[in-house]
């Protein structure tokens, strides 16, 4: 039988499944422990997507708030990591949709020569990723950085499988082109 509330040190050493089960019952210290364990992963995913540390932190916070609100819907405590990543992806997609409504210039419209002047002689992978549309960038990051299969990316993004494959193929080719252009 699981105790109603583990001590802080006990919580830190408890299996994640047990901590998730406690958090599902409304135990705030258990959810705080889950945030402590998973915040770097969620933040790093969102940083790869937006390349803005402050924005990634804000989006991470939104994702964890959403996770707390909907934790009761989690079917299996063992699936917490995948479930939380899906919430982070949905948070990113929601941000992108709202951002597109107010954005006045599309990054893809910036010519390569101007990008080279803006970024100097060198470009790193993060800068190259930012040259991709948000949807293509999301597919690339989930596939290559998160190790998700094309089918898993399609499910996470709610895009057709063929679209995901196309985005990953074209996005990878564009990344190669950008990185080679910068030597």
Beta strands, then each sheet from edge to edge (+ up, - down):
end
